[in-house]
């Protein structure tokens, strides 16, 4: 059975540099009727576990370690036995939220995560966070971009551990080279496509988020 993509929106807060904001996060579940992986376990382990149901949860993949993307990961892992994956460059951020619980495994650029008929290639896309990654599956025609690329531009780079020129380079080199019809499934808000965002790169650079 081929993999499918399911979508859940959870609500909570994002905290960094002494500020806290209310946010809604996209949680993505990639799987079939028997097994699944979760991309970004945000805010609500109960709701995510309910969406996974009785399927075997193989992995919880973190696109980056801002607290609103990882706060429910340890509880979901404990409940399901899933492995938490994070890029090692985000360990410092991870420890701000979970100082006593390390991820179980480290993501590497070019690694392929296979689950339920999906083949998700890890693309290291620093800028929003040092260890930010996107997950590309050509078979599904989609890329999960976390907070690296949104409908309307790159993720925010105004806080600690972020860098605007770096995120622009990541988007230019790693994402805009994907096929134009690739669906971009983001960490917050609506999905878009590579083709819809690619023409605006120079505008974003001039705007200089």
N, C-alpha and C positions, 0 to 999 in steps of 0.2 A: 504494500500500500504506500502511495506516495505521500510525502510530507505536505502539511498545510500550515498556514500561519493564522494564529488566533491572537486577539487583541483585548487587553484589559486596561482600564484607566483606574489608577489609584490616587488617593489624595493624602497629602501630608505637608511637611515643611522641608525647606532647604536652608542649611545654615553654613556660613563660611565667613571668615574675617569679622566675626562679632555680630553679624546681622542674620536675621531669620525671616524667610518669606514663605507664604503659602503657595504650594505648587500642586499641579496635577501631572502625573507621570504616565507614560505609556509603558506597559509591560507586554512583552511579546512572547508568545508560546509557539514553538515550532515543533511539530510532531505528527504522529498518526494516531490510530486508535489504541496503540499499545505502549508507546514511549514518547517522551518529549524532552525538550530543553526549555529553560526560561531565560530570556534575555532581560536583565535588569529587574531584580526582585525589589520593587519599590513599595515601601510603606506598610503593606498589608499581607502578611504571610497567609492568613486565613483565606482571604479572597483569592490569592494566587493558587493555594493548595486546592481550593474548591474548583477552580478553572481547570487545573490539571486532572482532577478527579482520580480515578483508580489507575491511571497510567503510571508507568515507571518514570520518574523524573531522573534523567541521567546527569544533568549538569545545570548549574546556574552561572551564566556567563555575564560578567559585568563589563559594560562598555567603558566605564571609568568609575572612580571611587568617590565621587561626590555623595554625600550622605543620602540624598533623596533617591539615588539609584541602587544603594546597597543596604539600606537600613533593615530590610526584612530578610536579607540573604541568610544569615546564620540560623534564624528561626526556621526558615523554609528548608534549609539543608538538614537541620536536626530532625525535622519532621519526616523528611522524605528519603534521607540518605544520599541526596544529590551532592556532587562535588562542586565547590565554588571556584570559578576561574577568574583571574584578574591579571592584567599586565603588571609586571614587577615595578615599572616606573611609577605606578600609582600607590605603592605600598605606604608611603608617608601619609597620603590622604586617607587611605583605608584605616590606618591606625587612629586617626582622629575620631572615627565613629566606632570602631571595634578594636580597642587597644589589646584586648585579651583573646582575640580569635583571629588567627591568620587565615587567608585563603588556602584552599587545598592544593591548588595547582596554578601554574603560571602560563599565561598566554604568550605566544611568540608570533611575530610577524610571519605570515605565510603558512602558519599551521592550519590544518583543516579539521574542523570538528564535525564528526559524522554522527547523525542521530536520526532515526526514524525516516531514512531515505533522503535526508537533507545533507548537503555538504557545504558547511559554512567556512569560508576562508577568512582568517583573521588578517585585517589590514591595520597596522599600527598608524594612527592618525593623531599625533600629539598636537597640542595647541590649546584646546579647551581645558585639558588636563594632560600631564606628561605621559600618562599611560593610557590615554584614550585609544580605543579601537573601534573599528567598524567591522561588520560581519557580512560578507558577500556570498550569495548563493546564486550562481548563474542559472541553475535548474529552476529555481523559484522566481528568477527574474527580479530579485530584490536585494537591497542592502540595508542593514540595520545600522543607523549612524549615531545612535546615542545622542549626545549634544554637540557633535561635530558639525553636522549640516542639517539645517531646518528648511522648511518652506520659507523662502525669503532671505536666506543668508546663513552665514556661519554662526556657530554657538558663541556665547559671550566669552570675552577674554579680559574683562575688567577687574578680575579678582586674583588672589594668590594662585600660583602654580599655572597660570595661563599666559598666552603670548599670541598676539594677533598675527604677526608675520608667519609664525609657525603653523597656525590653523589654516591660513590661506594657502600655504605651500602644501599642507596635507590634503586639502580639498582639491587643489589643482592637480597634484601628482597621483593621488590614490583614488579619488572619487570621480572627478570629471572625465577620467579616462575610461570609465565603465560605459556600457551601451546606453544610449540616450533614453531608451524605454525602461531602464531599470527603475523599479519603484523604490523610493527612499522612505523607509519607515523610521521615524524619528523618536527621540526620547520624550518629547513633549509636543502636543499639537498635532496638526494634520500631516498626512503623508504627502509626498510630492514625487517628482521624477528627476533623474539626472538631467534630462533634456530641458526641463522647465527651469532648472537653476543655473545651468552652465553659462547661458548668455550674460548673466549678471555679475560674473566674477570681478570684472574691472570696476563696476559700480561699488561693490563691497569694499574693494581696496581703497577707492577714493573716499568712501564714507569712513573707513578706518575704525571699525568697531572698537 
